[in-house]
């Protein structure tokens, strides 16, 4: 479906001429890529979140720690945290520079925060390591990077965390920029999820690739080298672990807006916190993120939608992605 076809369908949806199910059927293909071939996928092939036990509490659904934000970039940390909450994480804590701690907590009353030592530019400093070494192990998943900024200290801090953190990590934005192309395979293999856009991928591999097929080949090689899952973002985002790959079919050009990637980071971290392995979290997370974006585009149009519109559409996307909502006893 091209842009003009999508806009026509969106207008019909907004006018009440199409149901949600009809809108979804028209705009949501799922495409998988395996062993070099492209096959049509089905919604029932998506990973699923486990059903919730009727006798449960917030501790059963994952504690996500978001290590992100800096002076002037508090919103990136907040978007990640709110998306994680909206996608079902039981607890979300944002560890950020102390000068923006109150700003982050002010975005949503359910966000917990930790204030960290910072440098003169309001970026998290290496002196935070002692505090982080006590707090990080309490999390079920770590989301690392949005709005963090870059510095020599952060490069050392991020690389240390990437290599030794004892839980799955979702690494995005400045987390990736601080890793750079010298990053080594983490000790906890296959428990890292990297979410680069093409520019961040180029920085990770230390070369400039402009053709999409070359970028996808590089993403597959990077995933294999690091023993990790990589989401190469863009039209038809590619999910790969270096051995198998899958292309996402949801999403639209309206999602090219500030904070959209931070929302994906929060979604995937929440899914991991609720028990999905990084591969399943990446596949389902990309689908949910794009489907939420498609719903937001149907409501607000491609030009007007913003990242918070995507967050508010996450419940619809979860319910429409073959994710069970029933309870078990």
C-alpha positions in Angstrom: 0.0 0.0 0.0 1.4 3.4 -1.0 1.0 6.7 0.9 -2.0 7.8 -1.1 -3.8 4.5 -0.6 -3.1 4.6 3.1 -4.5 8.2 3.4 -7.7 7.1 1.6 -8.2 4.2 3.9 -7.4 6.4 6.9 -10.1 8.9 5.9 -12.7 6.2 5.6 -11.7 4.9 9.0 -12.0 8.4 10.6 -15.4 8.9 8.9 -16.7 5.7 10.5 -17.0 3.8 7.2 -14.5 1.2 8.2 -14.3 -0.8 11.5 -11.0 -1.2 13.3 -10.8 -4.8 12.1 -11.4 -3.8 8.5 -8.8 -0.9 8.8 -6.3 -3.4 10.2 -6.8 -6.0 7.5 -6.3 -3.4 4.8 -3.1 -1.7 6.1 -1.3 -4.4 8.1 0.7 -7.0 6.2 3.2 -9.1 8.1 6.3 -10.1 6.1 8.9 -12.5 7.2 12.4 -13.1 5.8 14.1 -16.5 6.3 17.0 -18.1 4.6 17.1 -15.3 2.0 13.4 -15.7 0.9 10.4 -13.4 1.6 7.2 -15.1 2.6 3.8 -13.7 3.7 3.3 -14.1 7.4 0.2 -14.3 9.6 -0.8 -12.6 12.8 -1.0 -16.0 14.5 2.7 -16.4 13.9 3.5 -13.4 16.2 5.0 -14.2 19.6 2.5 -13.8 22.5 2.7 -12.5 26.0 1.7 -15.0 28.6 -1.7 -14.8 30.1 -1.9 -13.1 33.4 -2.7 -15.0 36.6 -5.7 -13.6 38.4 -3.7 -13.7 41.6 -0.8 -11.4 40.6 0.9 -8.2 41.4 3.1 -5.6 39.7 6.3 -7.6 40.6 5.2 -10.4 38.3 5.3 -8.2 35.2 8.8 -6.9 35.1 10.8 -4.1 36.5 12.2 -2.0 33.7 15.1 0.3 34.4 15.6 3.1 31.9 19.1 4.6 32.0 18.6 7.6 29.8 18.1 11.4 29.6 20.3 14.5 30.2 19.9 18.2 30.5 17.6 19.2 27.5 16.7 15.6 26.7 14.5 14.6 29.6 11.6 13.8 27.3 13.4 10.9 25.6 13.7 9.1 29.0 10.1 9.9 29.8 8.8 8.6 26.5 10.6 5.3 27.0 9.3 4.9 30.5 5.7 5.8 29.7 5.7 3.4 26.7 7.0 0.6 28.9 4.3 1.3 31.4 1.6 1.4 28.7 2.9 -1.9 27.3 2.5 -3.7 30.6 5.6 -3.4 32.6 4.8 -3.7 36.3 7.4 -1.2 37.4 9.5 1.4 35.6 12.4 3.3 37.1 14.3 6.0 35.2 17.9 6.5 36.3 18.9 9.9 34.9 21.0 13.0 35.5 20.1 14.5 38.9 19.3 17.9 37.3 16.4 16.4 35.2 15.2 13.9 37.7 12.2 16.0 38.7 11.4 16.8 35.1 11.2 13.1 34.2 9.1 12.2 37.2 6.7 15.0 36.3 5.8 13.5 33.0 3.8 10.6 34.6 3.0 9.8 38.3 3.8 6.1 37.9 7.5 6.7 36.9 10.0 6.1 39.7 13.3 7.9 39.4 16.9 7.8 40.5 19.1 10.9 40.3 22.7 10.3 39.2 25.8 12.3 39.4 26.4 14.4 36.2 29.0 16.3 34.4 29.0 20.1 33.7 26.8 19.5 30.6 24.1 17.7 32.5 25.1 14.2 31.3 25.4 11.1 33.5 28.9 10.9 34.8 31.1 7.9 35.5 30.8 8.6 39.2 27.3 7.1 38.9 28.8 3.6 38.5 28.7 2.8 42.2 25.0 3.7 42.5 24.2 1.9 39.3 26.0 -1.2 40.3 23.6 -1.5 43.2 20.4 -0.6 41.3 20.8 -2.3 38.0 20.7 -5.9 39.3 17.2 -5.3 40.7 15.8 -4.8 37.2 14.4 -7.5 34.9 15.4 -5.5 31.8 17.5 -2.4 31.2 16.7 0.2 28.5 19.8 2.1 27.7 20.5 5.3 25.8 17.6 7.6 24.8 18.6 11.2 25.3 21.7 10.3 27.2 24.2 12.3 25.2 27.7 11.2 24.4 31.0 11.8 26.2 34.3 9.9 26.8 33.0 9.0 30.3 29.7 7.7 28.9 31.5 5.6 26.3 33.3 3.7 29.1 30.1 3.5 31.3 27.9 2.2 28.5 30.4 -0.3 27.2 30.9 -1.7 30.7 27.2 -2.0 31.2 26.6 -3.6 27.8 29.3 -6.2 28.4 28.6 -7.2 32.0 24.9 -6.3 33.0 23.3 -9.5 34.2 20.0 -9.0 32.6 18.7 -8.3 29.1 19.4 -4.8 27.7 17.6 -2.8 25.0 20.2 -0.4 23.6 19.1 2.6 21.5 20.0 6.1 20.4 23.0 7.5 22.4 23.5 4.0 24.0 24.4 2.9 20.5 26.4 6.0 19.8 28.5 5.5 22.9 29.1 1.9 22.1 30.7 2.7 18.8 32.3 0.2 16.4 34.7 -1.2 18.9 32.0 -2.9 21.0 32.7 -6.5 21.9 30.4 -9.5 22.4 28.7 -9.3 25.8 29.4 -11.9 28.4 25.6 -12.6 28.5 25.3 -13.7 24.9 21.9 -13.3 23.1 20.5 -11.1 25.8 21.0 -7.8 24.1 18.6 -6.0 21.7 20.1 -3.2 19.6 17.7 -0.9 17.8 19.7 1.3 15.4 18.4 3.5 12.6 20.7 3.4 9.5 22.9 6.3 10.8 23.5 4.6 14.2 24.2 1.3 12.4 26.9 3.0 10.3 28.5 4.3 13.5 28.3 0.8 15.0 30.1 -0.8 12.1 32.5 2.1 11.4 31.6 2.7 7.8 29.0 4.4 5.7 26.4 2.3 3.9 23.7 4.1 2.0 21.9 1.2 0.2 19.2 -0.5 2.2 20.3 -4.0 1.2 23.9 -3.3 2.3 22.6 -2.0 5.6 20.5 -5.1 6.2 23.5 -7.3 5.4 25.6 -5.3 7.9 22.8 -5.6 10.5 22.7 -9.4 10.1 26.5 -9.6 10.4 26.5 -7.3 13.5 23.9 -9.4 15.2 25.9 -12.6 14.5 29.1 -11.0 15.8 27.6 -9.7 19.0 25.4 -12.7 19.6 22.5 -10.3 19.9 19.2 -9.3 18.3 19.2 -6.2 16.0 16.3 -4.2 14.8 17.3 -2.1 11.8 14.7 0.6 11.9 13.1 2.1 8.8 10.4 1.2 6.3 9.9 -2.5 6.8 12.2 -2.7 9.9 14.4 -5.8 9.8 14.7 -8.0 13.0 17.6 -10.3 12.9 19.8 -12.4 15.3 22.3 -13.2 12.6 20.8 -16.5 11.8 17.1 -15.8 11.2 15.6 -12.5 10.0 12.1 -11.1 9.9 10.7 -8.0 8.3 8.0 -6.0 10.0 5.0 -4.9 8.0 3.3 -2.3 10.2 4.0 1.4 10.5 3.8 4.4 8.2 5.7 7.7 7.3 3.9 9.6 10.1 6.1 7.8 12.6 9.1 9.7 11.4 8.7 12.0 14.3 10.8 12.9 17.4 10.5 10.3 20.1 9.1 7.4 18.0 12.3 5.4 18.5 12.1 6.0 22.3 8.6 4.5 22.3 9.9 1.4 20.5 12.6 1.0 23.2 10.1 1.2 26.0 7.8 -1.3 24.3 10.5 -3.9 23.7 11.9 -3.5 27.2 8.4 -4.0 28.7 7.9 -7.2 26.7 11.3 -8.6 27.8 10.4 -7.6 31.4 7.2 -9.7 31.1 9.1 -12.8 30.1 9.7 -12.7 26.3 13.2 -13.4 25.0 14.8 -10.6 23.0 14.0 -12.1 19.6 10.3 -12.5 20.5 10.2 -9.0 22.1 11.7 -7.5 19.0 9.3 -9.2 16.6 6.2 -8.5 18.6 7.5 -5.0 19.7 8.0 -3.9 16.1 4.6 -5.1 15.1 2.9 -3.4 18.1 4.8 -0.2 17.6 4.0 0.1 14.0 0.3 -0.9 14.5 0.0 1.8 17.2 1.5 4.2 14.7 -1.1 3.1 12.1 -3.9 3.7 14.6 -2.5 7.1 15.4 -2.2 8.0 11.7 -5.8 7.0 11.3 -6.8 9.4 14.0 -4.5 12.4 13.4 -3.1 12.0 9.9 0.5 11.4 8.8 1.6 15.0 9.3 0.1 15.8 12.7 0.8 12.6 14.7 3.4 12.7 17.5 5.2 10.2 19.7 2.6 10.4 22.5 -0.1 9.5 20.0 1.7 6.3 19.4 1.9 5.6 23.1 -1.8 6.2 23.5 -2.5 3.7 20.7 -0.5 0.9 22.3 -3.5 -0.7 24.1 -5.3 -1.0 20.7 -2.2 -2.5 19.1 -1.7 -5.1 21.9 -5.3 -6.2 21.7 -5.1 -6.4 17.9 -1.9 -8.4 17.8 -3.3 -11.8 18.8 -2.1 -11.2 22.4 -4.3 -13.1 24.9 -6.2 -10.9 27.4 -7.8 -13.6 29.4 -6.9 -14.5 33.0 -5.7 -17.8 34.4 -6.5 -19.0 37.9 
